Amino acid sequence: MTARELHPDELPVAIDRALTGESILILPSGRDGAVTEATPDVWAGHGPAPALILFTSGSTGKAKAVALSAEALTTSARATERFLSGPGDWHLCLPVNHIAGFQVELRARSAGRAPVRTASARFTAQSFTTEVGALVDRAGERPTYTSIVPTQLHRILEDDPAAEAAGRLSHILLGGAAISPSLLDRAEDAGLAIVRTYGMSETAGGCVYDGVPFDGVEATITEAGTIDLTGPVVADGYVEISTDGIITPTDSPELTVDEAGVRIMHTSDLGRIDSGVLSVLGRADDIIVSGGTNVSPHALEAGLLPSWQKAGIAEMLVTWVPDEEWGKRIVALVRIADGGGAGAKNARELAQRLNALDHGMTGQLLPQLVFPVAEIPNRTIGKPDRSAAARIAADLMARDANTHTGEQPVI
């Protein structure tokens, strides 16, 4: 039984070995860690060893280790090629310890040419512009792709050279977090070929593009309104890795197998299906109960941001703070666009000014406090960090001497 850490340059060839059953790749739990390659004899489960072990983002609690088969990975990569414009040249600006970044490496390997990898430790519009320029120049007649998250798209659209570079790409996969309609409108106006993706570590990455599941993938809505996913891209299951490197399967109600042997991923995402097209409505466990009313942060963000952007707000994240009367009081963290101005003395006044805009959110509980922040809290892959947002909001409220408790605004 052996395992060793890989140098980044070794990853492409190691992917080949993992897909043919010669080894197991184990991605680090953090972006600064190294990918480990282990021999198949560390697998303590029944059946073939998985090709890849990776950790979930931990957005709903402790990160879990997920086992993906070679079939799941290659099925996903081939489906992506079919949905887009075939094999092409890829730009990699996502951390490879997450499935979205790893899939870029896999797709590039499958297409026969290494991706143009970012050399910047932190995503910037300037580095994106330079890297995409190099990608397009190298690609020739081949299609060009990148995979990004909404936070990165915000940065691109705020920088004219980056937006122009993005417009030269054949397709841009966008996922990893909720996508506001206003962001998509801005991308369309800029001429970007956006493809919305939905998926997770447990489905080998995105398996629903622009609301349409891959061939062989089925999305269904449960009685609770949440999304279930089945198909060849679904993970074998969750695992635990012992201190001596042994990988052992573990049971979980989130990943189950039915009587016919079909693997089912039970997500916490709320959704609906209209004429075969899936819409994701936010996470069930993100719902904020305020004064007995269920408030969807995602719905508020999507509904308010278009009007708030006209007032200089670039990004927003809805969260809550404890309140004796309401239980949880709705608040928002906002990043003000470069050159924009809040025009308010405190968090309560800013909320009042923004809520008075023509946003169309009739009958909804709206944020009572709005706090400007330098950055919207995100996890490493770009998912909104709502736990961190709640802590930040509570701290900012405690510092805001002008804030006082009052009734939630309902417009």
Beta strands, then each sheet from edge to edge (+ up, - down):
strand 1: 3-5
strand 2: 24-26
strand 3: 36-38
strand 4: 52-55
strand 5: 65-68
strand 6: 89-92
strand 7: 116-117
strand 8: 144-148
strand 9: 171-174
strand 10: 194-200
strand 11: 205-209
strand 12: 212-213
strand 13: 218-221
strand 14: 226-230
strand 15: 237-241
strand 16: 247-250
strand 17: 255-257
strand 18: 263-274
strand 19: 277-283
strand 20: 288-290
strand 21: 293-295
strand 22: 313-323
strand 23: 327-336
strand 24: 369-372
sheet 1: 1+ 3- 2+ 4+ 5- 15+ 16-
sheet 2: 7+ 6+ 8+ 9+ 10+ 11- 12+
sheet 3: 13+ 14- 18+ 17-
sheet 4: 13+ 14- 18+ 19-
sheet 5: 20+ 21-
sheet 6: 22+ 23- 24-
end
